[in-house]
Each structure stands twice: as structure tokens, then as C-alpha cells.
Amino acid sequence: MAATNELRGKITEYGNFISRTLQPQLQTAVEAREEIEAEISQYAQLQSKLRLIDPKKSPLPSSSSSSSSSSSSLDASINALVDIGHAAVYCNVDIPNPRTVYVSVGFGFHVEMTLQEALAFIDKRIVYLESVLAHRIEVAATVAKDVEKALELLEELGDELAETEGVSKRNN
């Protein structure tokens, strides 16, 4: 009888540990990973849009190789549709000087950069964020394994409790 009460206590203790500690840790790790993935996606989108503006950095070959034609394309203003509400609200804008852009560099700071500087910064930022993402994926996987092991232990304790109760019922 004391053994079954002790097993029930351990089952309750492990169940509480899983629900109060491990599952919130897993949720936090997954959310942190998703934030980094979203940030990488945003920088990649910006990078592709900047390459459309700057034909010198475009991965596609340009039909005209004259430097004066690419310079004149950067002098013209650009009309664009800009997302101002998480892909739900858009606004028409006129960009009078597409030679410079403001790029979020983190901590709420935006820095004015030329297109070339912005593309170089974005390349470096994506590499950095990918290293952070690799770490966050590793942390999430570790916590997921911990949850899995704790659930296996909980199942074993449940099986042991069932065996103990079955033996005590046979003895009575």
C-alpha cells in the first residue's frame, strides 16, 4: 500500500514537472526559433526587393551593361505598394530617392544606407541569424527530447503502478 502511494506521488510529481516546467520551456524555445525564422524571411524579402531596384546587384543578367543607364534608373522615383500592417494593410508610396534605404539593424534602430551597403549588411545579418537559428533549433530539440524522456518515465511509472496494484489485488 505504501509503495502504491509512493508511486502515485511520483507520477503526480513528474506530471506536474512536465506540465509546469518542460512544456513551457518547449513552447518558449519553439517561439524563439519561429521569431528568428520570421526575421530571416523578412531580411530575405528585403534583399530580393533591393536587388530589383539595383540592377548591378541583381542575380539576373541585365540587358544593358551601360553604367549610365543603371544610374538613371536609380535616379527615377519608384511607386510601390508597402505593407504597413503585417500583410493585411498596404499603402501606395512614392520613393523619390531609391538610392538610399532605411534598414532595421536591431534594438529598434534604423540606419540610412545606400543600396549596396544595405545588401552587404543584409547578407551579414542573414548569416548571423542563421547561426542563431541553428542554436535555437538545437535548444528546442533538446527540450523536446527531455519532454519525451519524461513522458516515457511517466509511462513506466504508470505500468509499475498497475503491476503493483494488480499484485496487491491478487494477494487480497
Residue pairs with C-beta under 8 A, 6 or more apart in sequence:
1 168
3 164
4 161
4 164
4 165
4 168
7 157
7 160
7 161
7 164
8 161
10 157
11 154
11 157
11 158
11 161
14 150
14 153
14 154
14 157
15 154
17 150
18 147
18 150
18 151
18 154
22 143
22 146
22 147
22 150
23 147
25 143
25 146
26 140
26 143
26 144
26 147
29 136
29 139
29 140
29 143
30 140
32 136
32 139
32 140
33 133
33 136
33 137
33 139
33 140
36 129
36 132
36 133
36 136
37 133
39 129
40 126
40 129
40 130
40 133
43 122
43 125
43 126
43 129
44 126
46 103
46 118
46 122
47 119
47 122
47 123
47 126
50 57
50 101
50 115
50 118
50 119
50 122
51 57
51 58
51 59
51 119
52 58
53 74
53 78
53 98
53 115
54 70
54 74
54 115
54 116
54 119
55 62
55 70
55 73
56 62
56 70
56 116
57 115
57 116
57 119
62 70
64 70
74 98
74 99
74 115
75 99
76 98
77 94
77 95
77 96
77 97
77 98
78 94
78 95
78 98
79 92
79 93
79 94
79 95
80 92
80 93
80 95
81 90
81 91
81 92
81 93
82 90
82 91
82 92
82 93
83 89
83 90
84 90
84 91
98 115
99 114
99 115
100 112
100 113
100 114
100 115
101 112
101 113
101 115
101 118
102 110
102 111
102 112
102 113
103 110
103 111
103 113
103 118
103 121
103 122
104 110
105 111
105 121
105 125
113 121
